[in-house]
């Protein structure tokens, strides 16, 4: 059960949430509805651990995780779904570092070997070697076609809300509470 107890959160002097107490039971579906600025996204970001409460606490059962899908894809709308998933996992930046280090080593830069080794360790720690399999399993669990990965993100946002759950740390499983700040959709 996901539980909020006496949760308050403010941005500067402006309160977003004041003394919120809420429980979401296992297997239930709960909609948080409100006008812009009423604290819906703040509530979900607190549940996902992206923000800390000013007062109160958020609790989950041991071993449970919260998979949070933000509504704003911002500057990544032109990326493919696969690039977006790697970006969420922190892998795109590390892949760029690996390629840059390889190029520098090929050009004779001996110091680049240290940067390459560091990037390789971060890539492994972020699940880079397992991401393809995890994404494929998550796509199957979410009933999305593998072709989804090559589509531009901006043209498939409804399905990406489900597909984004495939990123490492967010794979759907029995102990996952899924949060999305997007409008309800069934598009693929």
C-alpha positions in Angstrom: 0.0 0.0 0.0 1.3 3.5 -0.9 0.6 5.8 2.0 0.9 9.6 2.4 0.6 10.7 6.0 0.4 14.4 6.9 2.3 15.3 3.8 3.1 19.0 3.1 5.3 20.5 0.3 5.9 24.1 -0.6 7.8 25.8 -3.4 9.4 28.9 -1.9 6.6 30.3 0.1 3.8 28.8 -2.0 2.2 25.6 -0.7 1.6 22.9 -3.2 0.3 20.3 -0.7 -0.9 20.8 2.8 -1.4 18.0 5.3 -2.3 15.3 2.7 -3.2 11.9 4.1 -4.0 9.2 1.4 -3.7 5.5 1.0 -3.7 3.6 -2.3 -4.3 -0.1 -1.9 -2.6 -2.9 -3.7 -4.1 -3.6 -7.1 -6.3 -0.4 -7.0 -6.5 2.3 -9.5 -6.7 5.8 -8.2 -7.1 9.1 -10.1 -5.8 12.3 -8.8 -7.8 15.1 -10.5 -7.4 18.8 -10.1 -6.8 22.1 -11.8 -3.3 23.2 -13.0 -1.1 24.0 -10.0 -3.2 22.0 -7.5 -0.3 19.6 -6.6 -1.0 16.5 -8.7 2.5 16.2 -10.1 4.0 17.1 -6.8 2.1 14.3 -5.1 3.4 11.8 -7.8 6.9 13.1 -7.6 6.9 12.7 -3.8 5.6 9.1 -4.3 8.5 8.4 -6.7 11.1 9.8 -4.4 12.0 12.7 -6.7 11.0 15.2 -4.1 11.2 15.2 -0.3 8.3 16.2 1.9 8.6 19.4 4.0 6.4 17.6 6.6 4.9 14.2 6.9 6.0 11.0 5.1 5.4 8.7 2.2 5.7 5.0 2.7 5.7 1.9 0.6 5.9 -1.8 1.5 9.4 -3.2 1.7 10.7 -4.0 -1.8 8.1 -1.9 -3.6 9.0 0.8 -6.1 7.2 3.6 -7.8 7.5 4.0 -11.6 6.8 7.6 -12.5 6.2 8.8 -16.0 6.3 12.6 -16.4 3.9 14.4 -18.7 6.4 16.8 -20.2 8.9 15.2 -22.7 10.4 18.7 -23.3 13.4 18.7 -25.6 13.4 14.9 -26.3 10.2 15.0 -28.4 12.3 14.4 -31.6 14.1 11.4 -30.0 13.1 7.8 -30.7 11.4 5.8 -27.9 14.6 3.8 -27.5 16.7 7.0 -27.2 14.2 8.3 -24.6 14.4 5.1 -22.5 18.2 5.2 -22.5 18.0 8.9 -21.6 15.8 8.1 -18.6 18.2 5.4 -17.5 21.1 7.9 -17.8 22.7 5.7 -20.5 22.7 8.1 -23.5 25.2 10.5 -21.8 27.4 7.6 -20.8 27.3 6.1 -24.3 28.4 9.5 -25.7 31.3 9.5 -23.1 32.3 6.0 -24.2 32.4 7.0 -27.9 34.3 10.2 -27.2 36.8 8.3 -25.1 37.3 5.7 -27.8 37.8 8.4 -30.4 40.4 10.1 -28.1 42.2 6.8 -27.5 42.3 6.1 -31.2 43.9 9.6 -31.7 46.6 8.7 -29.2 45.3 10.4 -26.0 46.5 8.0 -23.2 44.5 9.9 -20.5 41.3 8.9 -22.3 41.7 5.3 -21.2 40.9 6.4 -17.6 37.8 8.3 -18.8 36.8 5.2 -20.8 37.1 2.9 -17.9 35.1 5.2 -15.6 32.4 5.5 -18.2 32.3 1.7 -18.7 31.8 1.2 -15.0 29.0 3.7 -14.9 27.4 2.1 -18.0 27.4 -1.3 -16.2 26.1 0.2 -12.9 23.2 1.8 -14.8 22.2 -1.5 -16.4 23.5 -0.7 -19.9 24.3 -4.4 -20.6 20.8 -5.5 -19.6 18.7 -2.7 -21.0 17.8 -4.3 -24.3 16.5 -7.4 -22.7 14.6 -5.4 -20.0 13.1 -3.2 -22.5 11.9 -6.1 -24.7 10.4 -7.9 -21.7 8.7 -4.7 -20.6 7.3 -4.0 -24.1 5.9 -7.5 -24.1 4.4 -7.1 -20.6 2.8 -3.8 -21.7 1.6 -5.3 -25.0 3.5 -2.9 -27.1 5.2 -3.8 -30.5 9.0 -3.9 -30.7 8.7 -1.5 -33.7 7.7 1.1 -31.1 11.4 1.6 -30.2 12.2 3.3 -33.6 9.2 5.7 -33.5 9.8 9.3 -32.7 8.7 10.1 -29.2 6.6 13.1 -30.1 4.3 11.1 -32.4 3.5 8.3 -29.9 3.2 10.0 -26.5 0.3 7.9 -25.3 2.2 4.6 -25.8 5.4 6.1 -24.5 3.7 6.7 -21.2 3.5 2.9 -21.0 6.8 2.3 -22.8 8.8 4.6 -20.4 8.1 2.1 -17.7 10.5 -0.2 -19.5 13.5 1.9 -18.4 15.8 0.4 -15.8 14.5 0.9 -12.3 11.0 1.2 -13.7 10.2 -2.2 -15.1 6.7 -3.3 -14.3 6.4 -6.0 -11.7 4.1 -7.0 -9.0 5.6 -4.7 -6.4 5.5 -1.6 -8.6 3.2 1.3 -8.2 2.9 3.1 -11.5 2.3 6.9 -11.7 1.6 8.9 -14.8 0.9 12.6 -15.0 -0.5 12.4 -18.5 -4.1 12.3 -19.5 -5.6 8.8 -19.7 -5.0 7.2 -23.0 -5.2 3.9 -24.8 -3.2 4.9 -27.9 -0.2 2.9 -29.1 
